[in-house]
Amino acid sequence: MGRWRDGTGTLRVGATDIPLEVAASYRARTRGLLGRDGVAGALLLTPASSVHTFGMRFAIDVAYLDRRLTVLAVRTMRPGRLGLPRPRARHVLEAEAGAMERWGIRAGARVAVHPPAA
């Protein structure tokens, strides 16, 4: 995708397209999903190697991705938790708890990120 920028796009997992928000700026990454009651699709934090759920209102699935967008690990985190930094992780994908399993996102899977159509 070249240089990452805040905005929207599509996350492709196999043949499934999922709405995606990209948080690439410090401000957008810091805000993340805080203060929200849910997320439509997924949120990609980049660069990032860890997350926390302090101040969150719902449990989330967290997928740690390497620089080639290969999933290193997937975890479910309840509110008020601190995730440890993941070696080799360059991006973190967040979604509502249970979404990653439904989408088939698991360790070893490769995802693709597409910016919105011009």
C-alpha positions in Angstrom: 0.0 0.0 0.0 3.0 2.3 0.1 2.9 5.0 2.6 0.1 4.5 5.2 -2.4 7.3 5.8 -5.4 7.8 8.0 -8.6 6.9 6.2 -10.8 4.1 5.1 -10.4 1.2 2.8 -11.1 -2.5 2.5 -9.5 -5.4 4.3 -9.5 -8.6 2.1 -9.3 -12.0 3.8 -9.5 -14.7 1.1 -12.6 -13.7 -0.9 -14.2 -11.6 1.9 -14.1 -7.8 1.9 -14.4 -6.1 5.2 -14.8 -2.3 5.8 -11.5 -0.9 7.2 -10.4 2.2 9.0 -6.7 3.0 8.9 -5.1 4.8 11.9 -1.6 5.8 10.7 -1.0 9.1 12.5 -0.1 9.3 16.2 -3.4 11.0 17.0 -5.5 8.4 15.2 -3.6 5.5 16.8 -3.8 7.0 20.2 -7.6 7.4 19.9 -8.1 3.9 18.3 -11.5 2.5 19.4 -11.7 4.5 22.7 -15.1 6.0 23.4 -16.8 3.9 20.8 -19.6 1.4 21.4 -18.5 -0.8 18.5 -16.7 -0.9 15.2 -18.1 -1.6 11.7 -15.5 -3.8 10.2 -11.9 -3.5 11.5 -9.4 -0.9 12.5 -5.7 -1.1 11.4 -3.2 0.6 13.6 0.1 1.2 11.8 2.8 1.2 12.9 2.0 -0.7 16.1 3.2 -3.8 17.9 0.9 -3.7 21.0 -2.4 -2.3 22.2 -4.3 -1.8 25.4 -8.0 -1.8 26.2 -8.1 0.7 29.1 -11.2 2.9 28.7 -12.8 0.6 26.1 -16.5 -0.4 26.3 -16.3 -3.8 24.6 -14.0 -6.8 24.1 -12.0 -6.9 20.9 -10.1 -9.3 18.8 -6.5 -8.2 18.1 -4.4 -9.6 15.2 -0.7 -8.8 15.2 0.6 -8.5 11.6 4.2 -8.5 10.3 5.3 -6.1 7.5 4.0 -8.4 4.8 0.5 -8.5 6.5 0.9 -12.1 7.6 -1.0 -12.8 10.9 1.5 -13.6 13.7 -1.1 -14.1 16.4 -4.7 -13.4 17.3 -5.9 -12.6 20.8 -9.2 -11.6 22.4 -8.9 -8.8 24.9 -11.5 -7.7 27.5 -11.6 -4.0 28.5 -9.0 -2.9 31.0 -6.2 -5.1 29.7 -2.6 -4.4 28.5 -1.2 -6.4 25.6 2.5 -7.1 25.6 4.5 -6.0 22.6 4.7 -8.7 19.9 8.2 -9.2 18.3 8.1 -8.7 14.5 4.6 -7.1 14.6 4.4 -3.9 12.5 0.6 -3.5 12.4 -2.3 -4.4 14.7 -5.7 -5.1 13.4 -8.7 -4.7 15.8 -12.3 -5.8 15.5 -15.2 -6.7 17.8 -14.6 -10.0 19.7 -15.5 -13.0 17.6 -15.1 -11.2 14.3 -11.6 -12.6 13.4 -12.8 -16.2 13.8 -15.8 -15.5 11.6 -13.5 -13.9 8.9 -11.0 -16.7 9.1 -8.2 -14.5 10.4 -5.7 -16.8 12.3 -2.0 -17.2 12.7 -0.3 -17.7 9.4 -3.1 -16.2 7.3 -2.3 -13.3 5.0 -4.5 -10.3 4.6 -4.6 -7.5 2.0 -5.4 -3.8 2.5 -7.0 -1.8 -0.3 -7.5 1.9 -0.2 -10.9 3.3 -1.3 -11.6 3.4 -5.0 -10.8 6.8 -6.5 
